[in-house]
Amino acid sequence: MVPSIVTFALALAIVLLILKVLGKSLKILIGVIVNALIGFVVLTVLKVCGIAVAVNWISAIIVGLLGVPGLVIVLVLQLGFHMLL
């Protein structure tokens, strides 16, 4: 559990750094943080409930940037196509 939290935090930091360098507004940064936190919580809850979803830097970036649609993408790739993200 702790390695997934560290991986998620590093992925979020990378996304935030990229957005900061590109000069995006604070509103977008807050949106990414909120999406990332919601996505991480949902990914973790799904993992605890027994649905095998990988919580790693790729899934964290996808869910962090896209929010709920990103979560659906990760679930489809993970469960539908048996891809390891």
Number of C-alpha atoms within 10 A of each C-alpha: 7 7 10 16 16 13 16 23 17 16 21 21 14 14 20 20 13 12 16 14 9 9 9 12 10 11 9 13 16 12 15 22 19 15 21 26 19 17 25 24 12 15 23 18 13 15 14 11 9 8 14 13 20 20 20 19 20 16 25 32 22 20 26 27 22 18 23 17 13 19 23 14 17 24 22 13 15 18 14 10 9 10 12 13 15
